Amino acid sequence: MSAKPILRRCVACRQLQDRRHLWRVIRDHKDGVLLDFGMGRSAYLCPKEECLEEARRRKRLQKALRCQVPDAVLTTLNGRLSASTGESAEAN
């Protein structure tokens, strides 16, 4: 018996996807804004350049988390995007 995927909505493009395919950004009550692991209010984002740019431009993460998202978090996500783009280019 296979388990049903847990679906989450991207804050930028609003598409429902399996949460394992999305980046998770968390507002933690102690440590501020974290990536991937932690307890607290979460927002999900597709690992696509368009979604990251839309989230940055329209402040979608700030609105979803109800707090300021440090530029370091967006820079880290942009670095992940660049790393994954480089890996796919090497595979071709």
JOBEL-V957724 format. One record per residue. SS is DSSP state (helix for helix, strand for strand, loop for the rest). PHI is phi in whole degrees, -180 to 180 (999 if undefined). Layout:
<<SS & PHI> <SS & PHI>>
This chain:
<<loop & 999> <loop & -87> <loop & -80> <loop & -72> <loop & -69> <loop & -91> <strand & -94> <strand & -136> <strand & -105> <strand & -67> <loop & -71> <loop & -93> <loop & -93> <loop & 68> <loop & -83> <strand & -82> <strand & -144> <strand & -61> <helix & -63> <helix & -69> <helix & -99> <strand & -117> <strand & -84> <strand & -110> <strand & -117> <strand & -120> <strand & -96> <strand & -94> <loop & -70> <loop & -107> <loop & -97> <strand & 86> <strand & -101> <strand & -120> <strand & -115> <loop & 76> <loop & -126> <loop & 145> <loop & -109> <loop & 145> <strand & -69> <strand & -120> <strand & -133> <strand & -118> <strand & -142> <strand & -65> <loop & -81> <loop & -127> <helix & -60> <helix & -63> <helix & -70> <helix & -64> <helix & -67> <helix & -63> <helix & -64> <helix & -69> <helix & -65> <helix & -101> <loop & 55> <helix & -68> <helix & -67> <helix & -60> <helix & -68> <helix & -69> <helix & -88> <loop & 59> <loop & -161> <loop & -75> <loop & -104> <loop & -62> <helix & -60> <helix & -62> <helix & -66> <helix & -66> <helix & -65> <helix & -63> <helix & -64> <helix & -65> <helix & -65> <helix & -63> <helix & -64> <helix & -64> <helix & -66> <helix & -70> <helix & -67> <helix & -65> <helix & -66> <helix & -70> <helix & -69> <helix & -69> <helix & -70> <loop & -81>>
